[in-house]
């Protein structure tokens, strides 16, 4: 099996959050309140693509927007294989050699 190189695009995810907010007619302070933040800075950072919401905040956003996490997050990347290993080195590594 090849390793999967996949990342979350901050810029594209922030565009999704912005779009979903506009569709609902919500502002920064609405998300701030729903996520239980005392200050709105975290939400502003999401909207500028400077940071991503935590898993907890993503779950709140998914419920608020009546959608799934995959509809908020945007993934990028591709499968990049590691250099091939010989069968001997893999089997000895499994045996603890």
N, C-alpha and C positions, 0 to 999 in steps of 0.2 A: 504494500500500500504506500502511496506517496503522501507526504505531509501536505496539509492544506494551508496556504498562505492567504488569509482573509483578514481584512481590517474593516473598521467602521469609518466611513467618510464623514468627518465632522461637518464640512461645508454642506454636503448634500443632505445630511440629517437635519442640520439647522434649517435648511430650506423647507424640509418636510414639516418640521414643527411650526414654522412660520405659516405655512399654507394651512395646516390643520387649525391653527389658532384663528386665522382669518375666516375660514369656513364656519367656525363656531361663533365668530364675533367676540372672541375673548382677547383680553390684553395681558400684559406681563403680570400685573397684580392679581389677576384671576388664577394664573398658574402658580404664582408665589403662594397664595392662600391655600390652594388645593394641595400643594406639596408640603405645606406646613413650614415654610421658610419665614424667618423674621424679616429678612431683607430680600429685595428682588435681584441682587447681583448675580446669583446662580442662573436665573432665567435669562438675564441679559447675556451672560456668557454663552449659553446654549444658542441663543438667537444670532449671535455674532460668529458662531463656529469656533469659539475659543475653548470650549469644553463640551463634554457630553453629559447628559443626565446620568445619575447613578441608576443601578438596577431598580432600586426602590422607586425613584422618581419616574423611570420609564414605565413601570407597572401602573403608577397613578395616571400618567399621561395616556396610556393605552385605554384605561377604563374611562377617562374623561372624554377621549376622542372616539370611543366605541370602536376601537380597532385593535389590531395585534401589534406586537413589538416590531415584527418584520415590516409593517407598514409605516413605522416611524423611522427605524434605522435604515441606512443605506450602506450596503456592503460593497467593498472593492477588493481586488486581489485576484490571484489565480493559483492554481496548483503548481507548486515548484518542487520538482523531485530533488531529494538529496543525492549527492554522488553515490554511485552504486557501491555496495559493500560486497565482499566475497562471502559465500555461504559459511566458510570456516570462521570468519571473524564474528558473524552474527551468532552462530551456534555456540562458540566459546564464550561470548558475552552473556548468553542466556544461562550457561552453566556456571557463571561466576569466575571464569578463568581470566 
